């Protein structure tokens, strides 16, 4: 059977299948991999650092960084010969964030709930085998659990990850779960049953709660959106220090309040 020539389903292919696919563009993938080296929080990297991370030759990395500097995606410091992300990266991310309309329609409601719970309210989407945060709003009194926009979290071990998985269409969810079982066998063995329990909570209550599965100091509730926004399946979460709350508070107070917030945002952007 001839492979499809469009990109549908590309993000759910197994790694080996993806790389061997006739539509796969290795040079493009390598250039994006260079940018991805900065996702871990490094402010500057040299060609040697990048080559070691990606297991590429330094001449290959040198060509890629030269091209990315010319396109504005990297900046080179002449005094150190090291690179940092360039402003063109922002020009790619801003249209994505603005299309989601979360801040435009939900900021006031999110801030109100953050004030009440003293914890950040965030929205995230699936990025391959992880969650990436696309919005976070927190009060001045908010705790230190708040994530930054663009930061990532695991799918299996977080409330927001489980809510995102629940909200995926059936075929996409099955493909992602298959990848997770193969890519993260230890996490799957430890948390696979917990994922089923979280799905059951969402079925029953509209939200799930997770305490200490990702970090022992964090407790969270999360709610999936009913429909995709700009083709993306989002979920919202509320995180608080685990010592500051109980499961009863999460289940009877914070969870229902977050569910009401998500329903209000869905109404405002026409997703109900």
Secondary structure by P-SEA (a helix, b strand, c coil): ccccccccccccccaaaaaacccccaaaaaaaaaaaccccccccccaaaaaaaacccaaaaaaaaaaaaaaccbbbccccccccccaaaaaaaaaaaaaaccccccaaaaaaaaaaaccccbbbbbcccbbbbcccccccccccccccccbbbbccccaaaaaaaaaccaaaaaaaaaaaaaacaaaaaacaaaaaaaaaaaaccccccccccccccccbbbbbbccccccbbbbbbcccccccccaaaaaccaaaaaaaaaaaaaaaaccc
